[in-house]
């Protein structure tokens, strides 16, 4: 299993200090966008967690 947290430039340094790098990859929110990571890392039957207050299922 793989996990990633997506941050924009404002939080890159903070995330590197506060995110457990053994459990999470810190990825760019902008370039490449999260959809690129999802396409490269998820396969049929995998699960994707997201906050429905911030993101829609369609997105």
C-alpha distance matrix in Angstrom:
0.0 3.8 6.9 10.4 13.8 16.6 20.1 23.4 25.8 27.2 24.2 22.8 24.5 23.9 20.2 20.1 22.1 20.5 16.7 14.9 13.9 11.8 9.4 10.2 11.6 15.1 15.9 19.3 20.3 23.2 22.9 20.7 20.0 16.7 17.3 17.0 13.5 12.5 14.5 13.0 9.2 9.4 11.1 13.4 12.3 9.1 9.9 11.0 12.7 15.9 19.3 21.8 24.6 23.5 22.1 23.2 21.3 23.3 22.1
3.8 0.0 3.8 6.9 10.5 13.1 16.5 19.8 22.1 23.7 20.7 19.1 21.0 20.7 16.9 16.9 19.2 17.8 14.0 12.7 11.3 10.1 7.7 7.3 8.0 11.4 12.2 15.6 16.8 19.7 19.4 17.4 16.8 13.6 14.7 14.3 10.6 10.4 12.8 11.2 7.7 8.9 11.7 14.5 14.0 10.4 10.6 10.4 11.8 14.4 17.7 20.5 23.0 21.4 20.1 21.6 20.2 22.0 20.3
6.9 3.8 0.0 3.8 7.0 10.0 13.3 16.8 19.3 20.5 17.4 16.3 18.3 17.6 13.8 14.4 16.6 14.9 11.2 10.6 9.9 9.8 6.7 5.0 6.3 8.9 10.0 13.3 14.1 17.4 17.8 16.1 15.1 11.8 13.7 13.9 10.2 10.1 13.4 12.4 9.4 10.3 13.7 16.3 15.6 11.8 10.7 9.4 9.7 11.7 14.7 17.8 19.9 18.3 17.4 19.4 18.5 20.6 18.6
10.4 6.9 3.8 0.0 3.8 6.4 9.7 13.1 15.6 16.9 14.0 12.9 15.3 14.8 11.1 12.0 14.7 13.3 9.8 10.5 9.5 10.8 8.4 5.0 4.5 5.8 6.4 9.7 10.6 13.9 14.4 13.1 12.1 9.2 11.9 12.1 8.6 9.5 13.0 12.2 10.1 11.7 15.3 18.1 17.9 14.2 12.9 10.5 10.5 11.3 13.9 17.1 18.7 16.5 15.8 18.3 18.1 19.8 17.2
13.8 10.5 7.0 3.8 0.0 3.8 6.6 10.3 12.9 13.7 10.8 10.3 12.9 12.0 8.4 10.4 12.9 11.2 8.4 10.3 10.2 12.4 10.1 6.6 6.2 5.1 6.0 8.4 8.7 12.4 13.8 13.2 11.8 9.3 12.6 13.4 10.6 11.6 15.2 15.0 13.4 14.7 18.4 20.9 20.6 16.9 15.0 12.0 11.0 10.6 12.3 15.7 16.6 14.2 14.3 17.3 17.8 19.6 16.8
16.6 13.1 10.0 6.4 3.8 0.0 3.8 7.0 10.1 11.4 9.4 9.0 12.4 12.1 9.2 11.3 14.2 13.2 11.1 13.5 13.0 15.6 13.7 9.9 8.4 6.1 4.8 5.4 4.9 8.7 10.5 10.3 8.7 7.0 10.7 11.6 9.7 11.3 14.5 14.7 14.0 15.5 19.2 21.7 21.9 18.5 16.7 13.3 12.6 11.2 12.7 15.6 16.1 13.1 13.0 16.1 17.1 18.3 15.0
20.1 16.5 13.3 9.7 6.6 3.8 0.0 3.8 6.7 7.6 5.9 6.2 9.7 9.6 7.6 10.1 12.8 12.3 11.2 14.4 14.1 17.2 15.9 12.2 10.6 7.2 6.3 5.4 4.9 8.0 10.4 11.2 10.1 9.7 13.4 14.2 12.9 14.8 17.8 17.9 17.6 19.2 22.9 25.4 25.7 22.3 20.3 16.9 15.8 14.0 14.5 17.4 17.1 13.9 14.6 18.0 19.6 20.6 17.2
23.4 19.8 16.8 13.1 10.3 7.0 3.8 0.0 3.8 5.5 5.9 6.5 10.1 10.7 9.9 12.1 14.8 14.8 14.4 17.7 17.1 20.5 19.4 15.7 13.7 10.1 8.6 5.9 5.0 6.4 9.1 10.8 10.1 11.0 14.5 15.1 14.6 16.8 19.4 19.7 20.0 21.7 25.3 27.8 28.5 25.2 23.4 19.8 18.9 16.7 16.9 19.2 18.6 15.1 15.8 19.1 21.2 21.6 18.0
25.8 22.1 19.3 15.6 12.9 10.1 6.7 3.8 0.0 3.8 5.5 5.3 8.2 9.8 10.2 11.6 14.1 15.0 15.2 18.5 17.8 21.4 21.0 17.4 15.2 11.4 10.3 7.7 8.3 8.5 10.3 12.5 12.7 14.1 17.6 17.6 17.2 19.8 22.2 22.0 22.5 24.6 28.2 31.0 31.7 28.4 26.7 23.3 22.4 20.3 20.5 22.9 22.1 18.6 19.5 22.9 24.9 25.3 21.6
27.2 23.7 20.5 16.9 13.7 11.4 7.6 5.5 3.8 0.0 3.8 6.0 7.8 8.2 9.6 11.7 13.2 13.8 14.8 18.4 18.5 22.1 21.6 18.3 16.7 12.9 12.7 10.7 10.6 11.4 13.8 15.9 15.6 16.4 20.0 20.5 19.8 22.1 24.8 24.8 24.9 26.7 30.4 33.0 33.3 29.9 27.8 24.3 22.8 20.5 20.1 22.6 21.2 18.1 19.7 23.3 25.7 26.4 22.9
24.2 20.7 17.4 14.0 10.8 9.4 5.9 5.9 5.5 3.8 0.0 3.8 5.6 5.1 5.8 8.4 9.9 10.2 11.0 14.7 14.9 18.6 18.0 14.8 13.6 10.0 10.6 9.8 10.2 12.1 14.3 15.9 15.4 15.5 19.2 19.7 18.4 20.5 23.5 23.3 22.8 24.7 28.4 31.0 31.1 27.5 25.4 22.1 20.5 18.6 18.4 21.3 20.3 17.4 19.0 22.7 24.7 25.9 22.5
22.8 19.1 16.3 12.9 10.3 9.0 6.2 6.5 5.3 6.0 3.8 0.0 3.8 5.6 5.3 6.3 8.9 10.1 10.4 13.5 12.9 16.6 16.6 13.4 11.5 7.8 8.5 8.0 9.8 11.5 12.7 14.1 14.5 14.7 18.5 18.3 16.7 19.4 22.1 21.4 21.1 23.4 27.1 30.0 30.4 26.8 25.2 22.1 21.0 19.6 20.1 23.2 22.7 19.6 20.7 24.1 25.8 26.8 23.2
24.5 21.0 18.3 15.3 12.9 12.4 9.7 10.1 8.2 7.8 5.6 3.8 0.0 3.8 5.5 5.2 6.5 8.8 10.2 13.2 12.8 16.6 17.2 14.6 13.1 9.9 11.6 11.6 13.6 15.3 16.2 17.6 18.2 18.4 22.1 21.7 20.0 22.6 25.4 24.4 23.8 26.3 30.0 33.0 33.1 29.4 27.8 24.9 23.6 22.4 22.8 26.0 25.4 22.6 23.9 27.5 29.1 30.3 26.9
23.9 20.7 17.6 14.8 12.0 12.1 9.6 10.7 9.8 8.2 5.1 5.6 3.8 0.0 3.8 5.4 5.2 6.1 8.3 11.7 12.5 16.1 16.2 13.8 13.3 10.3 12.6 13.0 14.2 16.6 18.1 19.3 19.3 18.8 22.6 22.8 20.7 22.9 26.0 25.3 24.3 26.3 30.0 32.8 32.5 28.7 26.7 23.8 22.0 20.8 20.7 24.1 23.2 20.8 22.6 26.3 28.0 29.6 26.4
20.2 16.9 13.8 11.1 8.4 9.2 7.6 9.9 10.2 9.6 5.8 5.3 5.5 3.8 0.0 3.8 5.3 5.0 5.4 8.9 9.4 13.1 12.8 10.1 9.7 6.9 9.6 10.8 12.2 15.1 16.5 17.2 16.9 15.9 19.7 19.9 17.5 19.5 22.7 21.9 20.7 22.6 26.3 29.1 28.8 25.0 23.1 20.3 18.8 17.8 18.3 21.8 21.5 19.1 20.4 23.9 25.3 27.0 23.9
20.1 16.9 14.4 12.0 10.4 11.3 10.1 12.1 11.6 11.7 8.4 6.3 5.2 5.4 3.8 0.0 3.8 5.8 5.9 8.3 7.7 11.5 12.3 10.1 9.2 7.0 10.0 11.7 14.1 16.5 17.1 17.7 18.2 17.4 21.1 20.6 18.0 20.5 23.4 22.0 20.8 23.2 26.9 29.9 29.8 26.0 24.6 22.1 21.0 20.6 21.5 25.0 25.0 22.5 23.5 26.9 28.0 29.5 26.3
22.1 19.2 16.6 14.7 12.9 14.2 12.8 14.8 14.1 13.2 9.9 8.9 6.5 5.2 5.3 3.8 0.0 3.8 6.1 8.2 9.0 12.4 13.4 12.0 12.1 10.4 13.6 15.3 17.3 19.8 20.7 21.4 21.7 20.7 24.4 24.1 21.5 23.6 26.8 25.4 23.9 26.1 29.7 32.6 32.2 28.3 26.7 24.3 22.8 22.4 22.8 26.5 26.2 24.0 25.5 29.0 30.2 32.1 29.0
20.5 17.8 14.9 13.3 11.2 13.2 12.3 14.8 15.0 13.8 10.2 10.1 8.8 6.1 5.0 5.8 3.8 0.0 3.8 6.6 8.8 11.7 11.8 10.6 11.7 10.3 13.7 15.6 16.9 20.0 21.4 21.8 21.5 19.9 23.6 23.8 21.0 22.6 26.0 25.0 23.1 24.8 28.4 31.0 30.2 26.4 24.4 22.0 20.1 19.7 20.0 23.7 23.4 21.6 23.3 26.8 27.9 30.1 27.3
16.7 14.0 11.2 9.8 8.4 11.1 11.2 14.4 15.2 14.8 11.0 10.4 10.2 8.3 5.4 5.9 6.1 3.8 0.0 3.8 5.8 8.7 8.2 6.8 8.3 7.7 11.3 13.9 15.3 18.6 19.8 19.7 19.3 17.4 20.8 21.0 17.9 19.3 22.7 21.6 19.5 21.2 24.7 27.4 26.5 22.7 20.9 18.8 17.2 17.2 18.1 21.9 22.1 20.3 21.5 24.7 25.5 27.7 25.0
14.9 12.7 10.6 10.5 10.3 13.5 14.4 17.7 18.5 18.4 14.7 13.5 13.2 11.7 8.9 8.3 8.2 6.6 3.8 0.0 3.8 5.4 5.6 5.9 8.3 9.3 13.1 16.2 18.0 21.3 21.9 21.5 21.3 19.1 22.2 22.0 18.6 19.9 23.1 21.6 19.1 20.8 24.1 26.8 25.8 22.0 20.6 19.0 17.8 18.6 20.0 23.8 24.5 22.9 23.7 26.7 26.9 29.3 26.8
13.9 11.3 9.9 9.5 10.2 13.0 14.1 17.1 17.8 18.5 14.9 12.9 12.8 12.5 9.4 7.7 9.0 8.8 5.8 3.8 0.0 3.8 5.4 5.1 6.0 7.7 11.2 14.6 17.0 20.0 20.0 19.4 19.8 17.8 20.8 20.0 16.6 18.3 21.2 19.2 17.0 19.3 22.6 25.6 25.1 21.3 20.5 19.0 18.5 19.5 21.3 25.0 25.9 24.0 24.3 27.2 27.2 29.2 26.5
11.8 10.1 9.8 10.8 12.4 15.6 17.2 20.5 21.4 22.1 18.6 16.6 16.6 16.1 13.1 11.5 12.4 11.7 8.7 5.4 3.8 0.0 3.8 6.0 7.9 10.7 13.9 17.5 19.8 22.8 22.6 21.7 21.9 19.6 22.1 21.3 17.7 18.9 21.6 19.4 16.8 18.8 21.7 24.6 23.8 20.2 19.7 18.9 18.7 20.3 22.5 26.1 27.5 25.8 25.9 28.4 28.0 30.1 27.9
9.4 7.7 6.7 8.4 10.1 13.7 15.9 19.4 21.0 21.6 18.0 16.6 17.2 16.2 12.8 12.3 13.4 11.8 8.2 5.6 5.4 3.8 0.0 3.8 7.1 10.0 12.9 16.6 18.2 21.6 21.8 20.7 20.3 17.5 19.9 19.7 15.9 16.6 19.6 17.9 14.9 16.4 19.3 21.9 20.8 17.2 16.3 15.4 15.0 16.8 19.0 22.6 24.1 22.8 22.7 25.1 24.6 26.9 24.9
10.2 7.3 5.0 5.0 6.6 9.9 12.2 15.7 17.4 18.3 14.8 13.4 14.6 13.8 10.1 10.1 12.0 10.6 6.8 5.9 5.1 6.0 3.8 0.0 3.8 6.4 9.2 12.8 14.4 17.7 18.1 17.1 16.7 14.0 16.8 16.6 13.0 14.0 17.2 15.8 13.2 15.0 18.3 21.1 20.5 16.7 15.5 14.0 13.5 14.7 16.9 20.5 21.9 20.0 20.0 22.6 22.3 24.4 22.0
11.6 8.0 6.3 4.5 6.2 8.4 10.6 13.7 15.2 16.7 13.6 11.5 13.1 13.3 9.7 9.2 12.1 11.7 8.3 8.3 6.0 7.9 7.1 3.8 0.0 3.8 6.1 9.9 12.1 15.0 14.9 13.9 14.1 12.0 14.8 14.0 10.6 12.6 15.4 13.7 11.9 14.4 17.9 21.1 21.1 17.4 16.7 14.8 14.9 15.7 18.0 21.4 22.7 20.3 20.0 22.6 22.5 24.0 21.2
15.1 11.4 8.9 5.8 5.1 6.1 7.2 10.1 11.4 12.9 10.0 7.8 9.9 10.3 6.9 7.0 10.4 10.3 7.7 9.3 7.7 10.7 10.0 6.4 3.8 0.0 3.8 7.0 9.4 12.3 12.6 12.3 12.4 11.0 14.4 13.9 11.1 13.5 16.4 15.2 14.1 16.5 20.2 23.3 23.4 19.7 18.6 16.1 15.7 15.6 17.4 20.7 21.5 18.7 18.8 21.7 22.3 23.6 20.5
15.9 12.2 10.0 6.4 6.0 4.8 6.3 8.6 10.3 12.7 10.6 8.5 11.6 12.6 9.6 10.0 13.6 13.7 11.3 13.1 11.2 13.9 12.9 9.2 6.1 3.8 0.0 3.8 6.5 9.0 9.0 8.5 8.8 7.9 11.3 10.6 8.4 11.2 13.8 12.9 12.6 15.1 18.8 21.9 22.6 19.1 18.2 15.4 15.6 15.1 17.1 19.9 20.8 17.7 17.2 20.0 20.5 21.3 18.0
19.3 15.6 13.3 9.7 8.4 5.4 5.4 5.9 7.7 10.7 9.8 8.0 11.6 13.0 10.8 11.7 15.3 15.6 13.9 16.2 14.6 17.5 16.6 12.8 9.9 7.0 3.8 0.0 3.8 5.4 5.9 6.4 6.7 7.4 10.9 10.4 9.5 12.4 14.7 14.3 14.8 17.1 20.7 23.7 24.7 21.4 20.3 17.2 17.3 16.1 17.6 20.0 20.5 17.0 16.6 19.4 20.4 20.7 17.1
20.3 16.8 14.1 10.6 8.7 4.9 4.9 5.0 8.3 10.6 10.2 9.8 13.6 14.2 12.2 14.1 17.3 16.9 15.3 18.0 17.0 19.8 18.2 14.4 12.1 9.4 6.5 3.8 0.0 3.8 6.4 7.0 5.3 6.0 9.4 10.2 10.0 12.0 14.4 15.1 15.6 17.1 20.6 23.1 24.1 21.0 19.4 16.0 15.7 13.9 15.0 17.1 17.3 13.7 13.3 16.1 17.5 17.7 14.0
23.2 19.7 17.4 13.9 12.4 8.7 8.0 6.4 8.5 11.4 12.1 11.5 15.3 16.6 15.1 16.5 19.8 20.0 18.6 21.3 20.0 22.8 21.6 17.7 15.0 12.3 9.0 5.4 3.8 0.0 3.8 5.6 4.9 7.7 10.2 10.4 11.4 13.7 15.3 16.0 17.3 19.0 22.3 24.8 26.2 23.4 22.2 18.8 18.9 17.0 18.0 19.6 19.7 16.0 15.3 17.7 19.2 18.7 14.9
22.9 19.4 17.8 14.4 13.8 10.5 10.4 9.1 10.3 13.8 14.3 12.7 16.2 18.1 16.5 17.1 20.7 21.4 19.8 21.9 20.0 22.6 21.8 18.1 14.9 12.6 9.0 5.9 6.4 3.8 0.0 2.9 5.1 8.4 10.3 9.1 10.4 13.4 14.2 14.3 16.2 18.5 21.6 24.4 26.2 23.5 22.9 19.9 20.6 19.2 20.8 22.4 23.0 19.3 18.2 20.3 21.3 20.5 16.8
20.7 17.4 16.1 13.1 13.2 10.3 11.2 10.8 12.5 15.9 15.9 14.1 17.6 19.3 17.2 17.7 21.4 21.8 19.7 21.5 19.4 21.7 20.7 17.1 13.9 12.3 8.5 6.4 7.0 5.6 2.9 0.0 3.8 6.7 8.0 6.3 7.8 10.8 11.4 11.4 13.5 15.8 18.8 21.7 23.6 21.0 20.7 17.9 19.1 18.1 20.2 21.8 22.8 19.2 17.6 19.4 19.9 19.1 15.6
20.0 16.8 15.1 12.1 11.8 8.7 10.1 10.1 12.7 15.6 15.4 14.5 18.2 19.3 16.9 18.2 21.7 21.5 19.3 21.3 19.8 21.9 20.3 16.7 14.1 12.4 8.8 6.7 5.3 4.9 5.1 3.8 0.0 3.8 5.4 5.7 7.3 9.2 10.5 11.6 13.2 14.6 17.7 20.1 21.8 19.2 18.4 15.3 16.3 14.9 16.8 18.1 19.2 15.6 13.9 15.6 16.3 15.6 12.0
16.7 13.6 11.8 9.2 9.3 7.0 9.7 11.0 14.1 16.4 15.5 14.7 18.4 18.8 15.9 17.4 20.7 19.9 17.4 19.1 17.8 19.6 17.5 14.0 12.0 11.0 7.9 7.4 6.0 7.7 8.4 6.7 3.8 0.0 3.8 5.3 5.2 6.2 8.6 9.9 10.6 11.6 14.9 17.3 18.5 15.7 14.7 11.6 12.6 11.6 14.0 15.6 17.1 13.9 12.0 13.8 14.0 14.0 10.6
17.3 14.7 13.7 11.9 12.6 10.7 13.4 14.5 17.6 20.0 19.2 18.5 22.1 22.6 19.7 21.1 24.4 23.6 20.8 22.2 20.8 22.1 19.9 16.8 14.8 14.4 11.3 10.9 9.4 10.2 10.3 8.0 5.4 3.8 0.0 3.8 5.5 5.0 6.1 8.6 9.9 10.3 12.9 15.0 16.7 14.6 14.0 11.4 13.2 12.6 15.2 16.1 18.1 15.2 12.5 13.2 12.7 12.0 9.0
17.0 14.3 13.9 12.1 13.4 11.6 14.2 15.1 17.6 20.5 19.7 18.3 21.7 22.8 19.9 20.6 24.1 23.8 21.0 22.0 20.0 21.3 19.7 16.6 14.0 13.9 10.6 10.4 10.2 10.4 9.1 6.3 5.7 5.3 3.8 0.0 3.8 5.4 5.2 6.2 8.6 10.2 12.8 15.5 17.7 15.5 15.7 13.6 15.7 15.6 18.5 19.7 21.7 18.7 16.1 17.0 16.4 15.6 12.7
13.5 10.6 10.2 8.6 10.6 9.7 12.9 14.6 17.2 19.8 18.4 16.7 20.0 20.7 17.5 18.0 21.5 21.0 17.9 18.6 16.6 17.7 15.9 13.0 10.6 11.1 8.4 9.5 10.0 11.4 10.4 7.8 7.3 5.2 5.5 3.8 0.0 3.8 5.5 5.1 6.0 8.2 11.5 14.6 16.2 13.4 13.6 11.5 13.6 14.0 17.2 19.0 21.1 18.3 16.1 17.4 16.6 16.7 13.9
12.5 10.4 10.1 9.5 11.6 11.3 14.8 16.8 19.8 22.1 20.5 19.4 22.6 22.9 19.5 20.5 23.6 22.6 19.3 19.9 18.3 18.9 16.6 14.0 12.6 13.5 11.2 12.4 12.0 13.7 13.4 10.8 9.2 6.2 5.0 5.4 3.8 0.0 3.8 5.4 5.3 5.5 8.7 11.3 12.8 10.2 10.3 8.5 11.2 12.0 15.4 16.8 19.4 17.1 14.5 15.1 13.7 13.9 11.8
14.5 12.8 13.4 13.0 15.2 14.5 17.8 19.4 22.2 24.8 23.5 22.1 25.4 26.0 22.7 23.4 26.8 26.0 22.7 23.1 21.2 21.6 19.6 17.2 15.4 16.4 13.8 14.7 14.4 15.3 14.2 11.4 10.5 8.6 6.1 5.2 5.5 3.8 0.0 3.8 5.8 6.0 7.8 10.5 13.0 11.3 12.4 11.3 14.4 15.3 18.7 19.7 22.4 20.0 17.1 17.1 15.4 14.8 13.0
13.0 11.2 12.4 12.2 15.0 14.7 17.9 19.7 22.0 24.8 23.3 21.4 24.4 25.3 21.9 22.0 25.4 25.0 21.6 21.6 19.2 19.4 17.9 15.8 13.7 15.2 12.9 14.3 15.1 16.0 14.3 11.4 11.6 9.9 8.6 6.2 5.1 5.4 3.8 0.0 3.8 6.2 8.3 11.7 14.1 12.1 13.7 13.0 16.0 17.3 20.8 22.2 24.9 22.4 19.8 20.3 18.7 18.5 16.5
9.2 7.7 9.4 10.1 13.4 14.0 17.6 20.0 22.5 24.9 22.8 21.1 23.8 24.3 20.7 20.8 23.9 23.1 19.5 19.1 17.0 16.8 14.9 13.2 11.9 14.1 12.6 14.8 15.6 17.3 16.2 13.5 13.2 10.6 9.9 8.6 6.0 5.3 5.8 3.8 0.0 3.8 6.7 10.4 11.9 9.3 10.8 10.5 13.5 15.4 19.1 20.9 23.7 21.6 19.2 19.9 18.1 18.6 16.9
9.4 8.9 10.3 11.7 14.7 15.5 19.2 21.7 24.6 26.7 24.7 23.4 26.3 26.3 22.6 23.2 26.1 24.8 21.2 20.8 19.3 18.8 16.4 15.0 14.4 16.5 15.1 17.1 17.1 19.0 18.5 15.8 14.6 11.6 10.3 10.2 8.2 5.5 6.0 6.2 3.8 0.0 3.8 6.9 8.3 5.9 7.8 8.1 11.7 14.0 17.8 19.1 22.3 20.6 17.9 18.0 15.7 16.4 15.4
11.1 11.7 13.7 15.3 18.4 19.2 22.9 25.3 28.2 30.4 28.4 27.1 30.0 30.0 26.3 26.9 29.7 28.4 24.7 24.1 22.6 21.7 19.3 18.3 17.9 20.2 18.8 20.7 20.6 22.3 21.6 18.8 17.7 14.9 12.9 12.8 11.5 8.7 7.8 8.3 6.7 3.8 0.0 3.8 6.2 5.7 8.8 10.4 14.1 16.6 20.4 21.2 24.7 23.3 20.4 19.9 17.0 17.5 17.1
13.4 14.5 16.3 18.1 20.9 21.7 25.4 27.8 31.0 33.0 31.0 30.0 33.0 32.8 29.1 29.9 32.6 31.0 27.4 26.8 25.6 24.6 21.9 21.1 21.1 23.3 21.9 23.7 23.1 24.8 24.4 21.7 20.1 17.3 15.0 15.5 14.6 11.3 10.5 11.7 10.4 6.9 3.8 0.0 3.8 5.7 8.7 11.0 14.7 17.2 20.8 21.1 24.7 23.9 20.7 19.6 16.3 16.8 17.3
12.3 14.0 15.6 17.9 20.6 21.9 25.7 28.5 31.7 33.3 31.1 30.4 33.1 32.5 28.8 29.8 32.2 30.2 26.5 25.8 25.1 23.8 20.8 20.5 21.1 23.4 22.6 24.7 24.1 26.2 26.2 23.6 21.8 18.5 16.7 17.7 16.2 12.8 13.0 14.1 11.9 8.3 6.2 3.8 0.0 3.8 6.6 9.8 13.1 16.1 19.5 19.9 23.6 23.3 20.5 19.4 16.1 17.3 18.1
9.1 10.4 11.8 14.2 16.9 18.5 22.3 25.2 28.4 29.9 27.5 26.8 29.4 28.7 25.0 26.0 28.3 26.4 22.7 22.0 21.3 20.2 17.2 16.7 17.4 19.7 19.1 21.4 21.0 23.4 23.5 21.0 19.2 15.7 14.6 15.5 13.4 10.2 11.3 12.1 9.3 5.9 5.7 5.7 3.8 0.0 3.8 6.8 10.2 13.4 17.0 18.0 21.6 21.0 18.4 18.0 15.1 16.7 16.8
9.9 10.6 10.7 12.9 15.0 16.7 20.3 23.4 26.7 27.8 25.4 25.2 27.8 26.7 23.1 24.6 26.7 24.4 20.9 20.6 20.5 19.7 16.3 15.5 16.7 18.6 18.2 20.3 19.4 22.2 22.9 20.7 18.4 14.7 14.0 15.7 13.6 10.3 12.4 13.7 10.8 7.8 8.8 8.7 6.6 3.8 0.0 3.8 6.6 10.0 13.4 14.5 18.1 17.7 15.4 15.3 12.6 14.9 15.0
11.0 10.4 9.4 10.5 12.0 13.3 16.9 19.8 23.3 24.3 22.1 22.1 24.9 23.8 20.3 22.1 24.3 22.0 18.8 19.0 19.0 18.9 15.4 14.0 14.8 16.1 15.4 17.2 16.0 18.8 19.9 17.9 15.3 11.6 11.4 13.6 11.5 8.5 11.3 13.0 10.5 8.1 10.4 11.0 9.8 6.8 3.8 0.0 3.8 6.6 10.3 11.7 15.0 14.3 12.0 12.4 10.3 12.8 12.1
12.7 11.8 9.7 10.5 11.0 12.6 15.8 18.9 22.4 22.8 20.5 21.0 23.6 22.0 18.8 21.0 22.8 20.1 17.2 17.8 18.5 18.7 15.0 13.5 14.9 15.7 15.6 17.3 15.7 18.9 20.6 19.1 16.3 12.6 13.2 15.7 13.6 11.2 14.4 16.0 13.5 11.7 14.1 14.7 13.1 10.2 6.6 3.8 0.0 3.8 7.1 9.2 12.2 11.8 10.5 11.5 10.3 13.4 12.7
15.9 14.4 11.7 11.3 10.6 11.2 14.0 16.7 20.3 20.5 18.6 19.6 22.4 20.8 17.8 20.6 22.4 19.7 17.2 18.6 19.5 20.3 16.8 14.7 15.7 15.6 15.1 16.1 13.9 17.0 19.2 18.1 14.9 11.6 12.6 15.6 14.0 12.0 15.3 17.3 15.4 14.0 16.6 17.2 16.1 13.4 10.0 6.6 3.8 0.0 3.8 6.1 8.8 8.1 7.0 8.8 8.7 11.8 10.6
19.3 17.7 14.7 13.9 12.3 12.7 14.5 16.9 20.5 20.1 18.4 20.1 22.8 20.7 18.3 21.5 22.8 20.0 18.1 20.0 21.3 22.5 19.0 16.9 18.0 17.4 17.1 17.6 15.0 18.0 20.8 20.2 16.8 14.0 15.2 18.5 17.2 15.4 18.7 20.8 19.1 17.8 20.4 20.8 19.5 17.0 13.4 10.3 7.1 3.8 0.0 3.8 5.4 5.5 6.1 8.4 9.6 12.8 11.8
21.8 20.5 17.8 17.1 15.7 15.6 17.4 19.2 22.9 22.6 21.3 23.2 26.0 24.1 21.8 25.0 26.5 23.7 21.9 23.8 25.0 26.1 22.6 20.5 21.4 20.7 19.9 20.0 17.1 19.6 22.4 21.8 18.1 15.6 16.1 19.7 19.0 16.8 19.7 22.2 20.9 19.1 21.2 21.1 19.9 18.0 14.5 11.7 9.2 6.1 3.8 0.0 3.8 5.3 5.0 5.8 7.3 10.6 10.4
24.6 23.0 19.9 18.7 16.6 16.1 17.1 18.6 22.1 21.2 20.3 22.7 25.4 23.2 21.5 25.0 26.2 23.4 22.1 24.5 25.9 27.5 24.1 21.9 22.7 21.5 20.8 20.5 17.3 19.7 23.0 22.8 19.2 17.1 18.1 21.7 21.1 19.4 22.4 24.9 23.7 22.3 24.7 24.7 23.6 21.6 18.1 15.0 12.2 8.8 5.4 3.8 0.0 3.8 6.0 7.7 10.4 13.0 12.4
23.5 21.4 18.3 16.5 14.2 13.1 13.9 15.1 18.6 18.1 17.4 19.6 22.6 20.8 19.1 22.5 24.0 21.6 20.3 22.9 24.0 25.8 22.8 20.0 20.3 18.7 17.7 17.0 13.7 16.0 19.3 19.2 15.6 13.9 15.2 18.7 18.3 17.1 20.0 22.4 21.6 20.6 23.3 23.9 23.3 21.0 17.7 14.3 11.8 8.1 5.5 5.3 3.8 0.0 3.8 7.0 10.1 12.1 10.4
22.1 20.1 17.4 15.8 14.3 13.0 14.6 15.8 19.5 19.7 19.0 20.7 23.9 22.6 20.4 23.5 25.5 23.3 21.5 23.7 24.3 25.9 22.7 20.0 20.0 18.8 17.2 16.6 13.3 15.3 18.2 17.6 13.9 12.0 12.5 16.1 16.1 14.5 17.1 19.8 19.2 17.9 20.4 20.7 20.5 18.4 15.4 12.0 10.5 7.0 6.1 5.0 6.0 3.8 0.0 3.8 6.7 8.4 6.8
23.2 21.6 19.4 18.3 17.3 16.1 18.0 19.1 22.9 23.3 22.7 24.1 27.5 26.3 23.9 26.9 29.0 26.8 24.7 26.7 27.2 28.4 25.1 22.6 22.6 21.7 20.0 19.4 16.1 17.7 20.3 19.4 15.6 13.8 13.2 17.0 17.4 15.1 17.1 20.3 19.9 18.0 19.9 19.6 19.4 18.0 15.3 12.4 11.5 8.8 8.4 5.8 7.7 7.0 3.8 0.0 3.8 5.3 5.3
21.3 20.2 18.5 18.1 17.8 17.1 19.6 21.2 24.9 25.7 24.7 25.8 29.1 28.0 25.3 28.0 30.2 27.9 25.5 26.9 27.2 28.0 24.6 22.3 22.5 22.3 20.5 20.4 17.5 19.2 21.3 19.9 16.3 14.0 12.7 16.4 16.6 13.7 15.4 18.7 18.1 15.7 17.0 16.3 16.1 15.1 12.6 10.3 10.3 8.7 9.6 7.3 10.4 10.1 6.7 3.8 0.0 3.8 5.5
23.3 22.0 20.6 19.8 19.6 18.3 20.6 21.6 25.3 26.4 25.9 26.8 30.3 29.6 27.0 29.5 32.1 30.1 27.7 29.3 29.2 30.1 26.9 24.4 24.0 23.6 21.3 20.7 17.7 18.7 20.5 19.1 15.6 14.0 12.0 15.6 16.7 13.9 14.8 18.5 18.6 16.4 17.5 16.8 17.3 16.7 14.9 12.8 13.4 11.8 12.8 10.6 13.0 12.1 8.4 5.3 3.8 0.0 3.8
22.1 20.3 18.6 17.2 16.8 15.0 17.2 18.0 21.6 22.9 22.5 23.2 26.9 26.4 23.9 26.3 29.0 27.3 25.0 26.8 26.5 27.9 24.9 22.0 21.2 20.5 18.0 17.1 14.0 14.9 16.8 15.6 12.0 10.6 9.0 12.7 13.9 11.8 13.0 16.5 16.9 15.4 17.1 17.3 18.1 16.8 15.0 12.1 12.7 10.6 11.8 10.4 12.4 10.4 6.8 5.3 5.5 3.8 0.0
